[in-house]
Every structure is written in structure tokens, then in C-alpha cells.
């Protein structure tokens, strides 16, 4: 079997990944409005004010972000290691 060039292999992997992502994307579910016109009130409703956001540091969100970043780094490192090992089977 002939060996593929790295560029051809990368293109095939990218095409397969894009195809899988396209299949995984949800289909649009927009539907036309079949009801009559919507009644708009003459006077706008009074504006409600949202409470002021808390200005303190959110450690929970920071932990989630750090964990997600660490997971992505580990997945990328594993992918690079697998690709390196596939190119150089005798490499340590």
C-alpha cells in the first residue's frame, strides 16, 4: 500500500472531522407564524432594573475554566504524541 503524504493525511482527517461536526449539528427547527397579528400594548411596561452584579472573584467559575483548559491541553498533547508515534514507530 502506498504511503500518504502528511498533507494528504491531514486533509483527509480535517474533511472527516468537518463531516462529523456537520452531522452532529442540530437541524434548524424554525417554523412560520400561523397565528394572526400580535397585539402590541399602547404603553410600554415599566422597566425593571436587574440587581447589580457581585464584584467579587468567582472561584467556582475560575476552577471550571482551569479544568476545561487543562483537559484541552491534555487532549492536544495526547494527539500530538499519537501523531509523533505514528510517524516514528521506534521513537520512545
FIGURO-925483 format. One record per atom (N, C-alpha, C): z, y, x. Coordinates in steps of 0.1 Angstrom, whole numbers, plus 5000, padded with zeros to 4 digits. Atoms other than C-alpha are relative to their C-alpha. Example, Ala and Ser with C-alpha at 12.3 -4.5 7.8 and 13.67 -1.06 7.14 Angstrom:
% FIGURO-925483
500049885009 507849555123 500050125009 500049894991 507149895137 500850114992 
This chain:
% FIGURO-925483
500049885008 500050005000 500050125009 500149884992 499150345014 501250094998 498849915001 501950595021 499550134994 500349865006 502050915001 500550105010 499549894992 502351235019 501250064993 498849945006 505651425014 499650104989 500349905010 503851694995 499649934986 500450075012 502251444970 501249944993 498850065006 505551274965 500950104993 499249895006 507351604959 499450054987 500749955012 504751704934 500249904988 499850105011 505051374915 501450004995 498649995005 508851404914 500250124991 499949875008 508551764902 499449984986 500750025013 506051664875 500849914991 499250095008 508251374863 501250074995 498749935004 511351594862 499650104989 500449905010 509551864842 499649934987 500450075012 508151604818 501349954993 498850045006 511651464812 500850114994 499349895006 513151804807 499350054987 500849965012 510351884782 500349914988 499750095010 511151574763 501450014995 498649985003 514851644764 500350124992 499749875007 514551994750 499949984985 500050015014 515352024713 498750064994 501249955007 512452084689 500450124992 499749885008 512252424671 500249954985 499850035014 513552404636 500050124990 500149885008 512552744622 499349964987 500650025013 511652744585 499850144993 500249875007 510153024563 501150024990 499049975010 512453204540 499349994986 500750025013 511553094505 500750074989 499349925010 514153304486 499450144999 500549875003 513453644472 500550105010 499549904990 514253974490 501550015000 498550004998 517754024503 500450144996 499449885004 519854294487 500850065011 499349934990 521054554512 500950104994 499149905006 524154744503 499750145003 500449864998 523755114499 500950065011 499149954990 526855194521 500349895010 499750104990 527355014554 501549974999 498650054999 530554814558 500750085011 499249934989 533354984578 500049925013 500050074987 533154904615 501449945003 498850074996 535754654627 500050015015 499849994986 537054704662 500649875006 499550124994 537454404684 501250035009 498949974991 540654374704 499550015014 500449974986 540454494740 500249875007 499950134992 539754204764 501250015010 498950014991 542554094786 499550025014 500549974987 542054234821 500549915011 499450084989 543953964840 499049895004 500950114994 542253694861 500249874992 499950135008 541453374841 499849895010 500050114990 542353084864 499349884994 500650115006 541152834839 498550005002 501549984999 537552974839 499649995015 500350014986 537653004877 500049865005 500050154997 538652634880 498849934995 501250075006 535852524857 498850045008 501149954992 533352734877 500049945014 500050064987 534552604910 499749855000 500250145001 534552244898 498549974998 501450015002 530952284885 499250025012 500749974988 529852434917 500249895010 499850124990 531452154938 499249884995 500850125005 529751894915 498550025004 501449974997 526352064920 499749985015 500250014986 526852084958 500049855004 500050144997 527751714959 498849924996 501350065005 524751614938 498950035010 501149964991 522451814960 500149935014 499850064987 523951674992 499749854999 500450145002 523551324979 498549984999 501550005001 519951394970 499350025014 500649984986 519251525005 500349885009 499750114992 520951235021 499149884996 500950115004 518950985000 498650025004 501449974996 515751165008 499949985015 500150024985 516551165045 500049855004 500050144998 517450795044 498749934996 501350065004 514250715026 498950025010 500949974989 512250885053 500349945013 499550064987 514250745082 500949884997 499150115004 515550395072 500949965011 499250044990 517050345106 501150105004 499149894997 518950675106 501449964996 498750045005 522750645104 500550074988 
